[in-house]
Amino acid sequence: MTFDHQNLPLSPTEARVLATLMEKARTVPDSYPLTLNSLASGCNQKTSREPVMQLSDAEILATLDALRDRHLVIEVSGQRAMRWEHNFERVLGVPSQASALLGLLMLRGPQTAAELRTNAERWHRFADTGSVEAFLEELQDRSADKGGALVQLLPKAPGAREARWAHLLCGAPVLPLPSASASASASASASASASASGSSATALTGAEVQRLEALEARVAALEAQVQRLCGALGDSA
């Protein structure tokens, strides 16, 4: 079975196992290919992982079998134990720079181009953020005959300075719902706006009342003046 992420995306567990192999191949080459114990430790790390997982040896072995069926990992005979290595770049036909970015996105979740450049320091040293963006755009614009896009630029989150990138190897990313704090902030903003509108309306009504009182006073003064004029003319009306 060949790799087709659009019709048969990776599961979260497959992405974790595969990306861990990709990471350790670059960061600890002396210990690579990995034994089951080393792979389990890497998959279940508490740092540089989003989300944090706790995979059992049985789950990892089953996942390795599934990835091997898709030619994404290779089992290698070791002196004391079986070892595994990834075959990601060859199967997907991507350069090592793009492979580093995809591996980081699988391990750490959506990130900005600047975050990817920083986090990729031990994987590949990109010259600048622009070079990271160039590889991401190539992965996003990947033609259908090569399997289609592998990453997607997400909508910019409220208050964020930069948009984040997500991989598509596990299917379309699920966009997070607005947080409770964001909803509360929006509600407070709406309430403040409504309150301001209400205050403005109250102030306008008060001004109208004052204007009416002034007009009534002028009318009363005019009536009194008319009566005085009528009295002077001898008209009792």
N, C-alpha and C positions, 0 to 999 in steps of 0.2 A: 504494500500500500504506500503510495507517495503522499507527500505533504500537500494538503489543500486546506488552507486556513479559513477559506470562505464557506465551504460546504461542511468541513469537519474541523472546527477550531480546537485549539488546545484547551484542556481543562485547566483550572487554576493549579492543580497539583502537577500536571505535566509541565506547565510553564515554570513552576518553581524548580523542579528537578532539572530541567533543561538549562535554565538560566544559571543555576548554581554551577553546573558543569562548565558553562561558558565563562563564568566569573573566575573559578579556580584555575582554569587553564591559563589565564592571564596573570592572576595575582599570586598564585603559588605553583608555578610550573614544575618545581622540583617534586611536588607531591602528586602530580597529575600524570596519568589518569587516576581517578579517585576510586578508593574502596567504598564499600557500602557504608562503613562507619563514618568515613570522612564526608561522604555525600550527605548522610543524615545530619551531621553536625552543621554542614553548610546550609542545608534546607531549613533547619530549625533555628538558625541564628536569631538573636533578639535585636540585633542592630542591622541597619542597611537592608531591612526587609519590610515590605508593606503589601499585604498584612503579614504579621508574624504567624507562623504555622507550627504545628507540632505533629509531624508525620512519623508514623511508625515504620520500622524496617519493612514490614509486609506491604505497606502502602507504596513505599518507594520502589520495591522490587516489582510490584505489579505495574507501576508507572513506567519503569525502565523497559519492561516487556512491551508496553504499548508504544513507547517512543522508538524502540528498536524496530517494531513492525513498520513504522513510518520512516525508517532509515535515519532518524534524527540522533540516535546514540548508537555506539558500537561497544560491544563487550570485548575486553582485552584480557588475555590470560596473564596473571601475575605470578610472582614466585610463591606467594603464600595465599593470596586471595584474588578473587576475580575483581577486575577494575573496569571502569566505564569512562568513555570519552564522548564528546558531542561531535556531531557531523553537520552542524547547523549551517555554516557558510556554504558548504558544497550543495546541500539540499535546496536551500533557498536562493542560491546564486547571488549573494550579497557580499560586498567587500568587508574587510575586518573592521573598518571604522563604523559602518552601518550596523554590523553585528554587535559591536560594543554598545551602541545606543539602544538597540532592541533588547539586549540582555539587561541593561540597567532599567529600562521601562518595565520589563517583566518582573524584576526583583523589587523595585521601589515604587511602582505605580507612576501616574502622570507627573511630569516634571517640565519646567521651563527649559529653554535651550541653555540658559546660563547655569541652571542647576545641573543639567546633564554634563556640561563641560567640566564643572567642578567634581562631580561624582565619578566621572570617567578617568580621573587622573591616573589611576593604577591600571586601567584597561587600555587606554589610548590617549596620548596627549594631543588634544586638538589645539591648533594655533590660536583660535579665538572663537567667540560665540558664533560669528558669521559662518565659520566652517561647519560648526555643528548644525546650524540651520540649513545649510546647503545639503548636507546628507539627509536630514529629516525631510526636506522638500522632495528629494529624489525618491525617498521611500514612500512619500505620500502620493507622488505622481507616477508610481510604478504602473506600467501598462498591464492590461488584462491578460495578454499572452504570457506574462511572467508571473501571473497569479494575483495581480491587483495590488492596491495600496496596503502597506504594512503598518502605517502610522496615521494618526489623525490629529489635527490641531483642534483642541477643544475650545468652546466659547470662553471668553475671559470671565472669570468669576468676579462677583461684585467686590469692588475695593482692591482687586489684584492689579499689579502694575504690568504683568506679562501674562499671556495665555500659556497654557500647559499643553504638552504633547502626550498622547497615549498610544500604545501599540494596539494592533488589531488582531494579534495572533490568537486571542481567546474570543474573538468576535467583537462586535461593536461595544465600546465602553459604556457603562451605565453611568449617566451623569448624576451626581449627588443632588438630593433635594436640598432646598435652602435650609440652613441650620436654624435651630430654635432662636439663637441670638439674633440671626439676621432677620427672622420673621418678627421678633419682638422689636427690633430696631425700626423695621419698616412700619409696624403698627404704631409705634411711638411717633414716628415721623408723620404718619397720616393723622394721628390724633392731634398733634401739635398744629398741623396745617388747618384742621377743622376748627380747633380752638381759636387760632388766629383769625379765621374767617368769621367765627361767631363774635369775637371781640370787636372786629371791624363793623359787623352789622349792628351790634349794640351801640357803638359810638355814633353811628350814622343816625340811628333812631333818636338818640338823645339830642343830636344837633337839630333834627327836625322838630322835636318838641320845643326847643328853645326858640326856633324860628316862628313856630305857631304862636307861642306866648307873646313874642314881640309884635307879631301882626295883630293879635287880639288887643294888645295895649294901644297900638296906633289907631285901630278902629274905634276903640272906646274914647280916645282923645278927640277923634274927628267928630264923633257923635255929640260929645259935650260942646265942642266948638259950634256945631250946627245949632244946637239948642240955644246957645248964648246969642247967636246971630238972629235967630227967630224971635227971641225975647226982645232984642233991641229994636226989631222991626214991628213989634206989637202983635206978632203972630203966636198964638198959644199952642199951635200945633206941635 
